[in-house]
């Protein structure tokens, strides 16, 4: 907020009242700012593949501001043809489409062919630390890493994701680990 960034989060909800409330907030925001030209760019993260896309289409046209659509994995990898048509409403009026991976670009092309090629860019969201991590991996053993992070060298290290999204099955992994005997759990660093 201090940098002048305004985030309007629609999110996904199965409750119609919540969907309508968020859309009203978004449309009100757009109408309030339509003549102010305060925005350099609208960045749509995870474009909606529902009727919300009609409202986003309207807002992009209303604000007349350069617009970027950024896909994350499931936004394009887990949709069907009908949902892809709804996303297309936004793609038709946006300026830039970010597809960070080769797999996402291939999935995108399955739905849209080369129709939006002039809008597609690839800005990967990686970590600047990858080269350092690679260097450490080359020059360090598991036991050295365990020592560095204060992990008992006899423990089995298990890493599980952080967000609990159903498709990534983190909860399933944690439940499976929970079913292990106490003796085995004592041997694990989670």
C-alpha positions in Angstrom: 0.0 0.0 0.0 2.9 2.4 0.8 4.3 1.8 -2.7 0.9 2.6 -4.3 0.1 -0.9 -5.2 -3.6 -1.7 -4.8 -4.6 -5.4 -4.6 -8.2 -6.4 -5.2 -8.6 -10.1 -4.5 -11.5 -12.0 -5.9 -10.5 -15.4 -4.8 -12.5 -18.5 -5.4 -15.6 -19.2 -3.3 -18.6 -21.5 -3.7 -20.8 -19.0 -1.8 -22.7 -16.8 -4.3 -23.1 -14.0 -1.9 -19.3 -13.8 -1.3 -18.7 -13.8 -5.1 -21.2 -11.0 -5.7 -19.8 -8.9 -2.9 -16.2 -9.2 -4.2 -17.3 -8.4 -7.7 -19.2 -5.3 -6.5 -16.1 -4.1 -4.7 -14.0 -4.6 -7.8 -16.5 -2.8 -10.1 -16.8 0.0 -7.6 -13.1 0.3 -7.5 -12.8 0.5 -11.3 -15.6 3.1 -11.6 -14.0 5.2 -8.9 -10.6 5.1 -10.7 -11.6 5.1 -14.4 -10.7 8.7 -15.1 -7.8 9.0 -12.7 -5.1 7.2 -14.8 -3.3 6.3 -11.6 -2.3 2.9 -12.8 0.7 1.9 -14.9 -0.4 -1.7 -15.1 -3.1 -4.1 -14.0 -1.7 -7.5 -13.2 -4.3 -10.3 -13.2 -2.9 -13.2 -11.3 -4.7 -16.5 -11.9 -7.4 -15.3 -14.3 -10.8 -16.5 -13.4 -12.3 -19.3 -15.6 -15.9 -18.5 -14.5 -18.4 -15.7 -15.1 -16.1 -13.4 -13.2 -14.2 -13.2 -16.4 -17.0 -11.0 -17.9 -16.5 -8.5 -15.1 -12.7 -8.5 -15.5 -13.2 -7.9 -19.2 -15.5 -5.0 -18.5 -13.0 -3.5 -16.0 -10.0 -3.8 -18.3 -12.0 -1.9 -20.9 -13.2 0.7 -18.4 -9.8 1.5 -16.9 -8.0 1.6 -20.3 -4.7 0.6 -18.6 -2.0 -1.8 -19.8 -3.0 -5.2 -18.5 -1.0 -8.3 -17.9 -2.4 -11.8 -17.2 -0.2 -14.1 -15.2 -1.0 -17.8 -15.3 0.1 -20.2 -12.5 0.2 -23.9 -13.1 -3.3 -25.0 -12.3 -4.8 -21.9 -14.0 -4.1 -23.5 -17.4 -3.1 -27.0 -16.6 -6.3 -28.0 -14.8 -9.0 -26.4 -16.9 -11.3 -27.7 -19.5 -12.4 -26.2 -22.9 -15.4 -24.5 -21.5 -13.4 -22.8 -18.8 -10.7 -21.9 -21.3 -13.4 -20.0 -23.4 -14.3 -18.0 -20.3 -10.6 -17.1 -19.7 -10.4 -16.0 -23.4 -12.7 -13.0 -22.6 -9.8 -11.6 -20.6 -7.1 -12.6 -23.0 -8.9 -10.8 -25.8 -8.5 -7.4 -24.1 -5.2 -7.8 -22.2 -1.8 -6.7 -23.5 0.6 -9.3 -22.0 0.2 -12.9 -21.2 2.8 -14.5 -18.9 3.3 -18.2 -19.2 6.4 -19.0 -17.0 7.0 -22.6 -18.0 7.2 -24.7 -21.2 4.5 -27.0 -19.9 2.1 -24.1 -19.3 2.8 -22.7 -22.8 2.0 -26.1 -24.3 -1.2 -26.4 -22.3 -2.1 -22.8 -23.4 -1.5 -23.7 -27.0 -3.8 -26.7 -26.7 -6.7 -24.3 -26.1 -5.8 -21.2 -28.1 -3.2 -22.3 -30.7 -1.2 -19.4 -31.9 -4.0 -16.8 -31.5 -2.3 -14.9 -28.7 1.4 -15.4 -29.7 2.0 -11.7 -30.0 1.0 -11.2 -26.4 2.9 -14.1 -24.8 6.0 -13.5 -22.7 7.7 -15.8 -20.2 8.9 -14.3 -16.9 9.9 -17.1 -14.7 9.4 -16.6 -11.0 12.5 -18.4 -9.7 14.8 -17.7 -6.8 18.1 -15.8 -7.2 19.5 -18.3 -4.7 19.3 -21.3 -7.1 22.9 -20.9 -8.2 24.0 -20.8 -4.6 21.9 -23.8 -3.7 23.4 -25.7 -6.6 26.9 -24.8 -5.4 26.2 -26.0 -1.9 24.7 -29.2 -3.2 27.9 -29.9 -5.2 30.2 -29.3 -2.3 28.1 -30.6 0.7 26.9 -34.0 1.8 23.6 -34.8 3.4 25.3 -35.1 6.8 27.0 -31.7 6.4 23.6 -30.1 5.5 22.0 -31.8 8.5 24.7 -30.5 10.8 24.4 -27.0 9.3 20.7 -26.9 10.0 20.9 -28.5 13.4 19.2 -31.7 12.3 20.1 -35.0 14.1 22.2 -36.9 11.6 20.3 -40.1 12.4 16.9 -38.6 11.4 15.2 -39.2 8.1 14.3 -35.8 6.7 10.8 -35.4 5.0 9.8 -32.2 3.4 6.1 -31.5 2.8 4.6 -28.4 1.0 3.1 -25.6 2.9 -0.2 -24.6 1.4 -2.4 -27.7 1.8 -4.1 -27.4 -1.6 -6.0 -30.5 -2.3 -4.5 -31.1 -5.7 -1.0 -31.0 -4.2 -1.9 -33.7 -1.6 0.0 -32.2 1.3 -2.8 -33.0 3.7 -2.8 -36.6 2.4 0.9 -36.8 3.0 0.6 -35.5 6.6 -2.2 -37.9 7.3 -0.1 -40.8 6.1 2.8 -39.7 8.2 0.4 -39.4 11.2 -0.5 -43.1 10.8 3.0 -44.2 11.3 4.0 -45.8 14.6 5.5 -43.7 17.3 8.8 -45.5 16.9 9.0 -44.6 13.2 7.9 -41.0 13.9 10.8 -40.6 16.3 13.2 -41.3 13.4 11.7 -38.5 11.3 12.5 -34.8 11.0 9.5 -33.2 9.2 
